[in-house]
């Protein structure tokens, strides 16, 4: 066994398993039924390779809802010209990366974007914060009368190329100050639950920013190793919607962590970052990291950018 295979096998089956056992068991218990991947045999009797063409829209994300929506519509048009299957946008790309947005304004914007994508035959992995009306959760209180309240999520909403809404994933590893646990994202958003999606015989997962990295200093929540859990749930590719800013010190950690997860799990990772300043480089480059941990496609790290790449699955 060579060094690479030894390290990989050790990482997947070694001491970390004790820390992850309960999390993985929970993930496996709620994993979707494996998706059938049957494809028509070629004339030579061989199975045609499964492929997915993905695109990313690195864009400036702000509280300007109209501008955010306009840029995404332009990205959909570009994705249609490139004949991609799914367009991925950054964390909070519709609403802006905050929880003070108007609920109905964001819902209407998402509906318009989804309709445009359907007409263009482009699937969406659409980053947006989103407020949903749900029955209040204080059912443990006998004096509490159930009523519907708004709950805010840092979310990615997924639509197929035919316009079918496949569901949403909400960020789990919410950020918080080390000095003031429970603040920041933990105060603004409700955490979601890990899940997978399927399209055309391909199972994929979605992570939002720190879900993949568990960046030191960014959260007080123990690392649940979400990329590993998605692999256990059958994910063949991970879409990573990001909004990290421009602090250069984080870049080596972000990019090396992404490469290591892709390599250790043999799962491609598609990352799309947001900009808060179009003149500064992002601290994690947008692009596609292959199952070997090597960059297969990379967007320039400054300015609003569009990229596309075809992924072939075994």
N, C-alpha and C positions, 0 to 999 in steps of 0.2 A: 504494500500500500504506500503510495507516494505521500509527501508531506501535505499537499493540498487536500487530498481525500481524507487523510488522517485528521487534520484540523477540522474539516467540515463535519466528519462523522462524530468527532469528539464534541463539537459545539452543539450538535443536534441531540446527542444521546447522553451527554455528560452531566456534571453537577448541576447545571441550570435546570435540569428536569424537575428537581425537587421544588424549586421555586415556582415552576410553571405548571405543575401537575394539575392543581385545582382549576386554574384558568383554562387550560387546554381541555380538560374534561367538560367544563361548562360550554366551551365553544363547540365541541364535538356534539354535545347533546342537542344544540339548537342549529346545527349545520343543515343546510338544505339538502334534499335528496339529490344525489349526484346527477348532473346533467348528462343526458346521452349525447355523444359526440359523433354519431354516425354521419358519414359523408358518402356520397356516391363513388363507387370505385372507378378508377380511370380505365380506359380501354386496355391498358396493360395489366389490369388486375390490382394495381396499387392504389392505396387510399390517398386522395388528394390532401395536401397539407392544409391545415386550418390556419387562417390568417385574419388579422384585424389591423386596419389602418387607423392610426390614432393621430390626433392633432392637439397641439397645446396653444393657448392664447395667453402669453405673458402680457399683462396689462396693468395700468395704474388703477388702483382701487381706492375710492374715496367715498364720502357721504353724498356725492353728487349722483343721485340715482339715474337721472336722465343721461348723463355722460356714460356711466357704467353700462347702461342698457345699449346705447348707441354703439359702443365699441364691441360689445358681444354680438350684436347683429352683424357688424362688419366682419367679425371673426367667423360667423356662420356662413356668410357668403364666400369667404376665402376657403373655408373647409369644404363647401360644396364644389368649388372649382377644383380642389385637390382630390375630390372623391373619397373623403375619409368616412370611416364608420362612426367614430366618436370624437367630439371636440371636448377637451378638458379646460376648465377655467379655474382661476385661483380661488382661494378661500375668501369668502365674502364678496365675490366679484359683482353680484347684482345689488345687494343691499348696502355694501360697504361693510367694513370690519368693525361693527359696533352693534349695540342692542337698542338704540334709541330711534330706529327707523319706524316709519308708518307701516303697519301690518298690511293694510289693503293695497297700498301703493306697491309694495314688493310682490304681493300675490299677483297683481295685475301685470307687473313687469315680467315675472316668471312665466305667466300664461302667454304673453305676447312672444317672448323668446322661444318657448316650447313650440308654439304654432309655426313660427318662422322656420325652426329647425326641422319640423315635420315636413313642411312644404319643400325644404331643401334636401330632404332625405339624409339628414345628419343627426346622429345620436348625440346626446349631451351628458356630460358629467359636470353639472353646473353648481359651482360653489356659491352659496348665499347663506346669510343668516336668515332665519325664518321663524315666524311666530305662529304657533298652532293653538287653536282653541281645543281644550281638553277638559274632561271632568276633573275638578280639583282633587288632589291626591290625599287630602287629610281624612281618609275614610276611617282611620283609627280613632277619631274623635267622635263619640256618640252624639255630641251636641252640634256637630257641624252639618249643615244642610248642603248636600252636593250641588254644585253649580259649575258652569263652564268658565274657565279662566284661560288667559293667554300664557303660554310657556314659550320661551325663546330658545332656539337651538342654533348652534354653529353647524351648518349642514351642507351636504352635497345632495342634489336631487338628480336622479338618473332617468333619462328618456332614451328609448330605442330609436334607431333611424326611421322607423315607421311612426314615431310619435307616441308609442305606448309608454306610460309612466311606469317604470320598473320599481320605484320606491325611493326612499331616502336613507342616507347614513348621517348620523349626527356625531360630532366629535366626542371622544371619550376622555382622552388625557388632557383635561382642561388646565390651563395655566393659572398659576397663583404665585404671589410673592412669597419668598421664603420667610421674610420677616413678618408677613401678615397672611398666614394661610387662610384660604376661603375667600380671598378677594379676587380681583381680576376676572378672568373667564369663569371661574368657579361661582362667582356671584352673578354674572351676566347670563349664563347659559345653563341649560339642563343637559346632562351627559346622555349619550345615546347607548345603543347596544350594537355589538359587532354583528355583521351579516355579510352575505355574498349576493352577487347578482349573476344572472346568466343571459347570454345572448349568442345565438347561432352556434350552440354547442360549446361555448367558451365560458368558463366560470371566472369571475373577477371580483376583486375587493376594492374598497375605497378607504383611504385614511386621510385625515386632515392634519397637516402640519406636524405638531408635536406628538401626534399619535404614533408616528414612525420613530421619532428621535428620542423622546423623553429627555430633552436637552437639559443638562445640569443648570440649576438655578431658575428654570422656567415653570416648574410645577412642584407641588408637595404630594402628589399622588404617586404611589409605588408604580414602577414600570410594569405594565401587564404584557409586554412583548407582543403587541398586536400584529406585527407582520407575521410572526411565527403562528399565531392563532389562525390568521387568514389562510396560511398555507395548509394547516391541518383541516380547515374547512373546505379545501379544494380549490382555492384561488390559483389561477394560472398566470395572472397579471394583476398588479396593484396600481391603481390610479391614486396619485398623491397631490391633493389640492393644498396650496401653501400660501402663507402670507407672513414672511419672516423679517422683512425690513432690510436694512443695509449695513448693519454692524458687522464689519469684516471679520472680527475675531471668531465668529461662529461658523464661518464658511468651511474650514477644514473638517470640523466635527460633522456638520450637516452632510457634506458630500461623501465623506468616508463611511459614515453610518449607512447611508443609502446604498453605497456600493457593496458593503459587507452583507447587508440583508439580502440584496439581490443575489449575490454569489452563494451565500450559505443556504438560501432557500431555493435556488435555481428558478427564480421568479423575476421576470422583467418588472421594472418600476418606472412609471410615467409620472414625472414631476412637473408641475406648472406653478410658478411663483408669481406673486403680486409685486407691484412697485408702489412705493409711496412718493418716490422722487425719480423722475425719468432720466435724470442726469447722473445718478449714482449706480454702481453695480450692485446687483442683488447678492445676498450672502448664501444663496444656494441656487445654482444654475438650473434653469428649466431644460428638460430634455428627456431622453429615454436611456435608462441604464439596463443593459441586457442581463440575461440570466447568468452570465459569466462574470458579472460585476463591472464590466467595461462599458464606457459610454458609447452608445450606438448613434445617438443623435443629440445635438446640443444647440440651444438657442444662445445668441449673444447675451451677455449678462447686463447690458445697459439698454434701456428703452423698451417700448412696447414691441413685441415680436410674435410671429406666428411660425410654428414648425409642424411638420408632419413626418410620420415614419410608419412603415409596415412591419408588424410583428408576426413572425411565423411560429406556430406551436407544433410540437412534436405530435 
